Amino acid sequence: MRVIAGSCRSMPLKTVPGSGTRPTTDRIKETLFNILQSSVPNAVVADVFAGSGALGIEALSRGSRFAWFSDADRKAVQVIRENLEFTRLKDSARVLHMNYTDAIRTIASVGVCPDIVFLDPPYGKGLIFDALKCFRENSCADENTLFVAEASCEEDFGSLEEIGFVSVREKKYKTNKHVFIKMKLGETV
């Protein structure tokens, strides 16, 4: 796994040992960031369920001004810190070793509404919907926040509107997909 483009182009990244995480492949990451390319420069990003931190690091390498990383797993947090140190991006980041709800509350407590939020939790556990609700409940998102959720191809996003969000785009791959989500217009947080 490596950084695809930007100031850290081609730098290798460590992955979390074991089978508890599934790193986003370089090819999928490249496709994702080609879609996001105009949104990334100068953005504040949040990489929730960050694993190795590859998505947030890619955003920083491509010009995002700040990235929040959160993961509840101690090994993942250590790998994120090592990757940030190796890429010399640690001064533009904050790593939170806590579960996603506490991380979202922490981000909200400093008055931040991220421009882009990466949500890549374990598949099929409803965590994407729970995280979206948590962002709403903590006033940590607005109509400009773009959520990028990675999920299995089978995961259904048809009930997003019930929680105040809409899917604005979907990109399918062989075994998974990215769903691009925004808060419904006219919704208040």
Number of C-alpha atoms within 10 A of each C-alpha: 17 18 23 20 15 13 16 19 14 12 14 14 20 16 20 21 11 8 7 11 17 14 18 17 11 14 10 16 19 16 13 16 18 10 12 15 13 10 15 21 15 15 19 24 29 28 26 28 25 28 29 31 30 27 27 27 30 23 29 28 22 22 18 21 16 21 27 23 29 27 25 18 16 13 17 24 23 17 19 28 20 17 22 24 12 15 19 13 18 19 10 15 20 16 20 20 18 18 14 24 16 15 22 26 17 16 19 18 12 9 12 15 20 23 20 24 26 21 25 23 22 16 15 12 10 12 16 23 17 14 17 24 16 18 22 20 14 17 18 22 25 19 16 13 18 21 26 24 20 23 22 16 15 11 14 11 15 9 12 17 12 8 14 18 22 19 18 12 11 13 15 14 11 7 9 16 19 22 20 18 21 22 25 16 12 8 11 12 14
